[in-house]
Amino acid sequence: MITQVRHYSKKIHDGRTPESIFNHMIGECKELQDELQNGNTGVDGVSGEVADIIACAIDILLFYDPDITDSEFEDILVSKLIKWKEKYG
C-alpha cells in the first residue's frame, strides 16, 4: 500500500501539509460514519471510505518518513496488531 500511495501522492502539488491532510481525513471519517449509519448504502460504501482514510493516513506518514518501505510499515503494523490482540483479545 505504501508504494501505491507514494506513487499517487508524488503527483499531487496542491501545497498540502500533514495538518491539511489530517483535516481532510477527518472529513473522510465523517463520511465513514454516515456509511455506518445509513447501512452501507452510499456510493463509496464502507470499503471506499476506509480506503480514503487509509490513503490519507499513509500520505501523512510519507511527509515524515518518505522512504519507508511496504515491508518496514508491515513490520510496524504487525507489532501494533499483536499489541491490539493482547489488549483486547
N, C-alpha and C positions, 0 to 999 in steps of 0.2 A: 504493500500500500504506500509506503514512504516514497518509493521510486515513482509511482504513478502521480501522486500528489505533487512531488517535486517537479515533474515534467510539466504539468499544467501551471503550477504556481509561478514558475520562472517566466511564464508568458504573460503574467498579469502585471501591468505597470500603472497602477492607479494611485500610488502614494500610500497604500495601506500600511498600517502598523499593527503590531501584535494587539494593541488595545482596540483598534477598529475591527480587526478580525474577531476578537473576542465579543465585541458588541454585536457583530453580525451573527456569531454563533448563538448568542442569547436569543436572537430572533428566530433562529432555526429551532432552538429548544422550545420556544413558544409554539412553533408550527408542529413540532412533535407532540406537544401537549394537546393541541387541537385534534391531531390524528387519534390520540388515545381516547379523547372524549367523544369523538364522532364515530368510533367503531372502525377506524382504519378505512374510511371511505373516500378520502381525499385523492387528488391526482397523484401525488408522490407516495402516499401511504407511509406507514411507519418505517419501512425499509429505506425509502427515499430520504426521509427526514433524518434518520440515523446516519445515512451516508453523508448528508450535508454537514452534520455535526462533526463526524469523524474527519472529513476533509478540512474543516475549519481548525480543528484541534491540531492536526498534523501540520497545517500551514503555519500555525503559531510556533510549533516545535521547530520548524525549519528556520525561523528567524533566529532562534537561539542555538541551534545545533544543525547548521546547514549541510553538514557532511555525514550525518547519521545514516547508517545503512538499515535496510529491512531487517537483517539479522540482528544487529545491535538493538533495534527497537523491539524485536520479538523477544529477545532475552529480558529486556526491561518489563515487557508486558507479562511474560510468563511468571516472573518474580512477583509482580503485583497480583496476578491471578492466584498464585499459591497463598499469598497473604490473605486475599479475599476469601478463599476456601477455608483457611484456618480460622478466620474470624467468624464467618457466617455459616460454615458447613456443618 
